[in-house]
Amino acid sequence: MQAPPPSPSPSPSGDTFEKLTRAGLTLIQQALSIFDSDLRLAVCNPRYQEMFGLPDALVRPGAAFEDTIRFLVQRGEYGPQSDEEAAVRLRVETARAFRPHYMERERANGRWVSVEGAPLAQGGWVTVYTDITEIKLQEQLLRARSEELSDQLLAHAERLSMANRELAATNAALAETQRELTEMEARTRLVTEMMPAHIAHLDRHLVYTYSNRRLSSLVPGVPANVVGMEFAAAVGPQLATSLMPHMHRALEGEASVRELTHEDSGRRIRVVMTPDPRNTTNDGARGSDGGVYLLTTDITAETQARAALLQTRKRELAAQLTSGLAHDFANLLTIILGQQDKLARLPDLPPEAADLVRGTLAAARRGGTLLRRIGEISGARALKPAPTELEPLLDDLRMMASPSLPDGLRFEIALEKGLGRVMLDQGALQDALLNLVLNARDAILSAQAGRTGRDAGKGTITLTAHRVQDTWLELTVEDDGPGFTPEALRRGLDPFFTTKGGEGSGLGLAMVYDHATLGGGSVRLANREAGGARVTLRLPLRPAADPTGEADPSRLVLLVEDSPEIRTHVREMLVGLGHRVIEAENATDACALAQLPEIGIVLSDIQLKDGETGLALLAALTRERPGLAAGLMTSLPASDPLHRAAAQLHPLLAKPFDARELTAFLRVLSGDPVLQNSVPEPS
């Protein structure tokens, strides 16, 4: 059997380390002292006290350098002095402006000592004193006994010996400086490698000489270490083509900044090119001075924020014009939904009529979604994800889109199997996809304008949905039409940009962009190699928790609504869901009915008769019956002050809504762990 590896020796404690250090200093035959930046003794060895005969007070940590010099001057260490205090001040001032030095001097007792001093990076200095009396005696003996040697030769030998000692001291100082520079370089490299940007230097031949190895994190697909590689080979043809002219201008001394999109990853990056001050006017050889410094940063989020802000400002006017109509129109849609829902439940309804009802319901829901979105443009927007099965959602999309497509235009949907339930804003996603499908239809038909016969109106629109590395849900809409023009590829996501002339609003793709970016995803426009356009949405893939527990138990619901038609419609939905309902049309009646202990949920409109509000009603009920489940419904736009105030205090259900959305809302009011804080907006 193989013996286990020895356990690592434990690091010495502070006291042990200090004892080991002092033991090592004691063994040194030279005198050593270290003074800090305040001219206080930090450490010394016994040889230091012994060599200069210092009292104990001057070898304790904290002893003042000035007191030590005064003691040595008074002892005659530096020979006779006419003004002892002046001699002390001179040496103290020299110490304050400390410089590396080496010197040899004869002491008052006739012995010779070499003094070698070096500064410390953190302040202060270390001095080593070596008794060189024996070396000096040997030099004198050599001079006395070597009469055949010329005095000049002996002087040269002495100077050479002293020069060697000075050289050794200089080498030690250089070694310390090199160590400090190495540490500084290591710290600088560590700092640059921690930055969320790529920092690099290229020589005059555009070959990388330095990189903080962050390029691959900003531009997927490039090598992690590009040092030694040519710029074009490292970054790929797309970036090289866009940046090469600016790189050459930087070599000529002109700094520049370039923003561009990396096609493969969809990221927006900013590249700052700064000329190296060592650039020269001649070409030079490879490795010569000069070049370009690069700073590359990912500005995708910044670019999206700028675009979203611009889009919001442009839409504020439209929101102001339409918000006044939002309330009444939403109520009308709620009544339409109720009537169609009743029609769908009639027995023996013909299949053709069922399809018409289903299409009408889908269109009404979409109308409500569009209406509410217009009202929310000038206010804070937030997605409302709900557990979603993609297959029925896309089936509804097919049902809504099919009546608008010519007979010869096929609409195909390819859904990856096994995606399961995912968290999505169903209404926003369905509206975005429908917009893309109708755009593709218009592109195909515009390219076939003027055709007649069998080929007129023919084409294919394909919608695919699949996961990408269990991180993204990618939805792609493709067509075999003429594809995007260069300008449309560049500006297609800009608000109010359209290629349809007066027939287009220019808000379709911008709305798609809003939905994707608000959810943390992205949108890419491209042309297919075989012809036609491709729009790709990437949304974060967030699996939904499986529903747990039994169906919602029957509850007694207090419904407060001043419109009889809407009250009837909502009551029928609640009864259809298995709940019992009592009704009130004003806050006074609602407060009286809420005293019934059987009441489990209160559902009230925000605006009630005689200037009363559901917000004030719920505030009163909360004081009287703490813990009572209560929520509000409204057709007010999100920019309305009453809507904003209510949304901060209570769960809010926007009109129009259907039974599925009402069910989800009631589960939120009841504290369902799956749907808590995830109220779906109408689809």
N, C-alpha and C positions, 0 to 999 in steps of 0.2 A: 504493500500500500504506500501511496505517496504521502510523505509527511506534510501536514498543513503548513502553509507559509507562516513565517514568524510574524507575530503581531507588531505593528509599528510602535517604536518607542514613543512614549508620551512626551510632549513638549515640556521643557522645564518651566517651572513656575517663575513668577516675577522675582521672588527672593533668590531662588536657585540661580537664575540667569545673572542677577547682579553679583552674586558671590563668584560665579565662574568668570565674569568679566574682570572683577577686581583681582582674582588670582592670576589671570593672564597678564594684566598690567604690571603686577608685582614682579613677574618673571622677566620683564623687559629690562635690559641693562641700560637703556637710555631713559632720560628724564622726559616726562610727557605731561602737558597741561592743556586743558580745553577751557576756553573762556567763551561765554555766550555773547549775544549782541548787546547786552546791557553791561558788558565788561565785568561780569561776575564769574567766579570760578565754578565750572560745572563738574569737572573731574580731574584728578591728577593721580600719579602713582608715587609710591614711597621714594623712588629714586629722585623725584623732583624736589622733595623736601630735603633729602640727604645731600644732593648736589649743591644747593644754595643755602643750606642751614636755616631754613624757614621755620618760624614758630608754628605751633599747632593751629593757631587761629587763622593763619594764612593758607592752610591747606585743607580747610573745611569747605564744602560746597557753599557758594554764596559769597566767599571772600572777595573783596573789591580788588580789581587789578591795580587801581591807583595806590591802595595801601601796600600791595606787594612791591610795586616799583619804588615807593618812598622808603620801604625797609631796605631794599637792595642799594639804593643811592646812598642812604645813610651808612650802610656797611662798607661803602667804597667799591661796590661791584663794578661800577663804571668809571672808576678812577676819581681823582679829586675834582670837585665841582665848585665853581665860584658861587653859584646860586642853586641850592638843592631843589627848591620849589619849582624853579624854571625848568630844571632837568626833568622833574617829575611830569610837569605839564606837557613838555615836548613829547615824551614817550606815550603819554595818555592820548594826546591828539593824533599821534601817528597810528595808535591802535584803533582809534575810531574810524580812520580812513584806511583800514587794513588792506595790504597788498601782499600777494605771495612773495616770499623772499628767502634767500639763503645767505648767511654771513658767518664769518669766523672771527672770534675776538679773544684776546688774552685777558683773563680775569685778574682781579687784584691779588689773588693768592698765587699767581704765576702759572696757573693751569690754563690750557686752551679749551675752548668749547665751540662747537658748530651749532648754529641756530637755524632751524628750518621751519618756516611757518606757512600754512595753507588755509584759505578761508573755507567755511562750511556753507552748503547751499541754504540751510535754514538760518544762517546768521552766526556770527562768532567765528572763532578760528581755533586750530589745533597747532601746537608748537612742540617740536621734538628737539631736545638738547642732547648732544653727543660729546662726550669727553674725548678730544682728539690730541691730548697732550703727548701720548706715546708716538703718534704719527708725526707731530711737530719735532719731537726730540730726534726721531730717526732722520728727519729731513736735515736738522742741524748737524747730526753726527755724520751724515753723508757729505755735507758741505765741508765739514772740518777734515774728514779723512780722505777726501778725494781731491787732492790738490791738482792732479793731472786733468781733472774736468774743469772746463772753463766755467767762470761765474755765469756766463750767459746760458750755458746748457742747464746748470742747476736751477737758474731762475725759470727757464722754460719748463723744467720738470715740475717745479713747485706750482707754476701757473696751470700746467696741465692737470696736476692732481686736484687742484682747487676747482678747475673747470669741470672735471669729471664729477666731483661732488655736487657742483651747481647743476650739472646736466641731470644727475639722478633726481635732484629735488624738482627740477622742471618737469622731468618725465612723470614724476608722481602727481604733480599738479595737473598735467595734461591728461593723465589717466582718470583723475577725478572729474575733470571737465567733460571728458568723453563719456564717463558713466552718467553724468547729469544730462548730457545731450541725448543719450540713448533712452533714458527714462522719459525725457520730454517728448521724444519722437514716439515712444510707445503710448504715452498718454494721449498725444494728438491723434494717433491712428485709432485708438480705442474710441475717442470722442467722435471722430468722423464715421466710424463704422456703426455707431449707435444712432446716427442721424437718419431720419426717414427720407433721405434724399441721396442721389448718387453724386459723389464728388470725384472728379477724375482730372488727370492731366495727360495731354497728348503732345508729342514732340512735333517738329516742323514737318515731318512726314506723316502726321496724323496716325501715329502708333501710340497706343496707351503705354505710358510710363508709370502711372499710378492710378489706382482705383480703390475705393473703400468697399468694394464688393457688394454694392446695393443695387446695381443695375438690373440684375435678374428679378429682383422683387418689384421693380417698377415696370419693366418690360418683359413679360413672360416669354420664354423661348431663347433668350440670349444666354451666353455662358456666364457662370458665376464669377469667374476670374478672367478678366479681359486684358490684363497686363501683358504686353508683348504682341497683342493682336492689332491689326489695322482697323481703323474705325468702321469702314464699310463692311468688313467681314464680321465684325462683332455685333453690330446693331441690325443688320439685315438690309435688304435693298430699299424697302419703303422709307425707313427713317434716314438712311444714307442719302437717298435722292432728295429728300426735303431739306436736309441740314447741310449738305456738302457746300453749297454756295456760301452759306453763312460762316462755315468753318474757314473757308479760304479768306473771307473778309476779316475774320478774327486774326488770322496769321498776318494780315497786312496792317493790323493795329486797330480794327474797328469792332467794338463790342456790339453784341446783338442778342435779342431775346426772341425765341420762336415757340409758339404753341401749336401743337398738332395732335391728331388722334392716331393711336396705334391700332391698326386695322384688326389684327388678330385678337387682341384682348378687349378692344373697345375703350381703352383708357385714354384719357386726355392728359398729356404731359406738357410741361414747360421746360425748355432747355435754355440756359443762360450760358453764352459763350464769351469768355473774357480773355483778351490777349495776354500772353505771358510777357511781363516787362522786358525780358531778355531777348525778345524777338529782334532780329536784325533784318536789314534790307536785302541781303544776299540769300541765296537758297541754302547754302551750308550743306554739310554732310549729315547722314543719319546719326542721331545722338547728339547733335550740336545743341547749343542753348536755344531757348525759345520754345514756342508752341502755343497751346490753347488750354485754358482751364474750363472745365464743364461743371455745371450744377444742374441736375435733372430732378424735377419733382413731379409727383402725381397731383394734378389739379382737377381730377374728375369731379369730386364733390363740389369744389369751388365753382367750376363751370356750370354744373347742374343748378347750384343755388342761384347763380347769376341769371340763368335762363328762366328759372322758376319765378324769380322776383320780377323780371321784365314782363313775363307773361301775366302775372298777377296784376301789375299796373295797367296793362293794356285792357284787361277784362273788367276792371272796376267800374268803368262807365256802363258797360252792358249790364252788370249786376245791379247798379242803381236804377236802371230803366225797367228791369224786369222784376225786382224784388216786390214791388207793390202788387203785382198780379199773382205772385207765387201762392199766397194763402188761398184765394178763391179757387184757382185752378187745381191745386192739390186736393181740395175738398171735392171738386167735381170728379177727379180721377178716383178718389176713394169710393164714391158712389158707383162709378162705372165698374170698378173692380168687384164691388158687392153684388151688383146686378148680374155680372157675368159669372161670378162664383155660384150664385143661386141657379142660373141657367145650366151650368155644368153639372149640377146635382139632380137635375130633372131625370126621371126614369125614362128609359127607352129613347134616349137622345141619339139621333142618327150619327154615324161616324163623321160624316161631312160637317155637321153642325158642331160636333165636339172639337174637330180641328179648328173651326172658325173661332169657337170660344177660347180655345187655347191660344190661338194667335192674337186674339183681342186682348186677353189677359197679359200676354207677354209684351204687347205693344204699350198697354196702359202702364205696366210696371216700368218699362223703359222711359215712357214719358214722365212718370213721376221722378225717376232717377235723374233725367236730364234737367227737369225743373229744379229739383233740389240742388243739383250741382251748380247751376247758374246762380242760385241764391247763396251758395257757399263760397263763391269765388273770392269775394272781398273779405271773408272771414277766415279764421283758422280752419284748415282742412286736416282731416285725419282719416286714414283707412279704417274700416270696421270689418276685420276678417272674421269669418265664420267657418266651421268645419264644412267642407265642400267635397262632393263626389263630382269629379270632372265629367264623367260620361253623361249623366243627366243634364249638367249645365251646358255641355256642347250640343246635346240633342235639342235643348231649348233654343240654342243659337241657330241650329239648322232650321228649326221651325220658323223662327223670326226672319231669317235671311232668304229662305226659299221663295216666298211670294215676290220678292224684288228681283229675282234672277231670271233671265230669259230661259226658254226651254232648252236651248242648246248649250247652256253654260252649266257645267258640272261643278258641284261643291262637294269636295271630298274631305273627310276628317280621319286622321290617323292618330290614335291615342295609344301610348305605351301601356301595356298591361301591368297591373300590380302597383299602380301609383297610390291607390288607397285614398283615404280622406286627407285633404290638405287644407291649411288655413288660407283662405282667399277672400278678398272683397268681391263677392259674386257679382253684384250689380256693376261695379266699376270695370271688372275684367270682361264681363259679357258685352258691355257697351263698347269697350276698346276693340274687342275682336270683331264685333259687328261693323264698327267703323272701318276696320281694315278690309273686311270682306267687301263692303260696298265700294270702297276706294278701288279695290282690285277689279270689281265689275265695271266701274266707270272707265278704268284704264283700258280694259279689253274692248269695251264697246266703242270708245273713242278711236282706237286704232282701226276698228272695222267700219268706221263711219262711211257710208256710201256703198257698202257692199250689199249685194242682194243674192238671193238663192240659197243654196245648201250651206255655204260657209258663213252666212251672216249670223252673228250672235253666238258663235261657237267658241269654246275655250274651257279652261279648267282652273279652278281656285282650290288650293290644297292647304288645309290647316293641320299641322302636326304638333303634338305635345309629348314631351319626354323629359326625363330627368337628366341632369348633367352632374356627374360625380357626387350624387346625393347632396348637392349643395344648391343647385338651381333647378327651377322648373322653366323649361324653354318652350315657348310657343312661337311657331313660325307660320306666317301666312305668305304663300307664294302664288304667283299667277303666270300665265304664259302670254301676257300682253307686251307692250313695247318697253317696259322697264322705266326706271327713273332717268330723267335728264341729269347732266352734271350739276346744274343749279339745284335741282330737287334733292339730289344726294347731299348737297352742301347745306341747304336751307330748309329741307323738308320738315324738320321738327320745330322750326321757328313759328311762333304764333302769327296767324293771319297771312302766312305764305300759302299761296294756292296756284295751281296750274290750270284751274277750271274757269278762270275769268270771273265774271259776275255770278256764276252758278255756285261757286265754292265760298265757304266762310273762312277757310284757312285755320280752323280750330280743331279739325279731326285728329291729325297726327300729333298736334300739340297736346290734346287731351290724352292720347295714348302715352305720350312721353310723361305727362304729369302723373298718370296712374303708376307707371313703371318706376319712376324715380322716387315717388312718395313711398313706395313699398320697399325701397332699397335695391331696386333692380336697374335695368338699362334697356335701351332701345337701339337697334342698329338697322340702318337702311342699306340695301345692297341690290345689285343686279345679278341675276342668274347667268351662268355661262351659256346655258341653252336658250337664253332670252326670257325676259320677264322680270318682275320685281320680287324682292324678298324683304319682308319686315320681320325682325326677330325680337321678341320680348323675353327678357330673362327676369324672373321673379324669384326671391328666396324660397327654397323648398322647405316648408315648415309642416311636418306631419301633424295632423290633428289627433288628439286623444280619442280613444274609442269611447263611445257613450256608455255610461255605467248606470245601473239601477233600473227600476221599472219605469213605466210611463208615468207622466206627471199625474198626481192624484187630483181628484175633483176638488175645486176650491169655490168658495162663494166670492164672486168678484163684484165690487161696487164700481159701476161704470158711470162716469160723470162727463156728459157731452151735451152742448146746447143745440146741436143740429139734430133734428129727429131722424133724418135720413141716415146720417153717419152713425148715430146711436143704434139704429136698427141693424145696420150692416155689421157693426162691431159686436153687438149682442149675439147675432146669429153665428158669427165666427167663434165666439167664446163657447156658446152652447154646443156647436159642432165639435169643439175640442174636449167636451165632457165637463165643462164648468157650469155652475149655476150663476145667474146674473140678477142683480137688482140695479135699477137705473135712477139717475138724478140728472136734472138739467141745470142746476145752479149750486153754488157752494153752500147755501143755507140748508137745502134738503140733504146734500151730501154729508154735512157735519152731523145731522140728526141720524141718518141711516148708519153712519160709521160707528155708532155706539153699539150696534149689534155685535155680540161677541163672536158670531159665526163668520163675520167678514174676514177673509184671508188676504185679499189683494184689493188695492184701490188703483184704478186706471182712469186718469182724468186728462181732459184736453187742457192746454195751457190757457187759452182764452175762453172765458165763460161769459154769461149774460151780466148786464148791468156793471161792466167794468171789473168784474171779479176775475181772478186768475187761479189756475190750478196750482201755481207756485205757492200762493198764500194759503190755499186750502190744505196742501200737504204739510205746510209749516204748522198749521193749527192741529192737524191730525197727529203729527209727530209728537207734539207736546202732550196731547191727550192719550195717545196710544203708542208709546215708544216701541219700536221693533216691528210695527205694522209694515208689510211689504207694500210699496207704493211706487208708481211710475207715471210719467207724463207722455202724452202723444201730442204732436203738433204738425201744422203745415206751414208754420212761419219759417222764413229763410234763416240760415245760420247767422247771417249778419245782423239780424234783429236783436236789439238789446235784451228783450225778454227771453228769446231763445238762448242767448249766451248765458244769462243768469241761471236759467233752469238747468242747462247742461252741466253747470258746475256743482249742482246740488243733488240731482236725481237722474236715474236712467231715463233716456229720452228715445221715443220711437217716432220716426218721421213718417208722415203721411205722404202718399198712400202706402198701405202695407197689405200683405195677404196673410193667410192662416199660418204659413210656414214661419214668416217673420214674427208674427204675433206669438207663436209658440216659443220661439227662441227668446223673445223679450220677456215672457212670463217666467221662463226658466232662469233668466238673469235676476229677475226680481226675487226669485225663490232661492238664490244663492247656488245655482248649479255650478259645480266645479269645472265642467267642460266649457260652458259658455260665459262664465263670469267675466265681466268687462269686455265682452265681445259681441255687442249687439249688431246684427247685420243690417245694412241699409237695404231698402227695397231694391229688388232686382228687376 
